[in-house]
């Protein structure tokens, strides 16, 4: 028996070595590249092909207005980025920024004069799928799924080698080119405001809290000496750019913060999904080889699932979130529109209720707990998440990681979820 186990483990090690060069998302059972997509854009294409939905073409902005309507993406979510950090970078500069729009599941990018719209659409099982839509009227709208070209950046070390979103802050020169010698920042809710939005336009107020938005780094040799106070608390972009080519004149600060949070959580959901599925796949293979019951879980498998879930739990509960020292206010009406989408409990409370005074949300538990991608987590990951969430919310878990959650926070989140989320 001992020699048989050694033989099996040796085979497992050789198999692991053989697939070490394979990207994690290419392995069984994930097979990201060959799994038929089920994301909102794939569903929209089916509706277009069957004649259920028609996308009208606008001479100025192509399919953008119709696509936003079809996907129920609010124009108030518009944010503008002028750094050359897109594959259509040649058309992007401080005078002609790229516009991004988003809802809970889909992100759409628009570039003036661009050949295509850029889309990232969340598949409930396999994370973000990337598409382009040609900005031409002939032939009808056809979404083309992009893999290798987009995954060079969107499945790199910057996204834990899994398909994921990137929100970056850079020191931009006068043409929007990142001054790479000064470094860049990957931004999420833990990033200090002073490191956010370099290369972005930002409309809204943040009080004395300075950010990097709205400013060009004039000195390429020492861009860190740039006076970023000049770009803070800007309510109107009229003095910066002509916004008439865009559906909105805004690049709302609250929308930017929401984008950062959402992209971060989407990445953590994908990570938890992939790592758990891989752990369960490997466990099943080993159980079969060793003649163990199919449902047996070794300590190693349990540990792998725990390690997949814990970062998602911390992200969704806003652990290490940057504290606000003054009130944040946007300009586009995004905050009101976002909060109105609910759902709400009997007391009228929602996880979409914004605070924007000392932290982003009034009740610090991510609204993406309602998302289809969260619900599509493997049962083993979802069950573990809710066990840990219950431990935190009932006060059993009192580690410093969750010290930011007061007893009132934990009680409110528990009550909201009990009324609005099937667990």
Secondary structure, DSSP 8 states (H G I E B T S, - for coil): -HHHHHHHHHHHHHHHHHTTTS-GGGSTTT-TTTS---SHHHHHHHHHHTTS-----BTTTBTHHHHHHHTT--GGG-EEE-SS-STTGGG-BTTB-EEEEE-SSEEEEE-TT-SEEEEEEEETTTEEEEEEEE--STT---EEEE-HHHHHHHTSGGGTTSS----EE--B-TTS-B-GGG--EE--TTS-GGGS-TTEE-BBB-TT---STT-----TTSGGG--GGGGSSB---TTT---TTSS-S--BHHHHHHHHHHHHHHHHHHHHHHHHHHHHHHHHHHHHHHT--TT---HHHHHHHHHHHHHHHHHHTTTT----SS--B-SSSHHHHHHTT----TTS--TT-B--SSSSBSS-S-GGGGSHHHHTS-HHHHHHHHHHHHHHHTT----GGGTTS-HHHHHHHHHHHHHH---
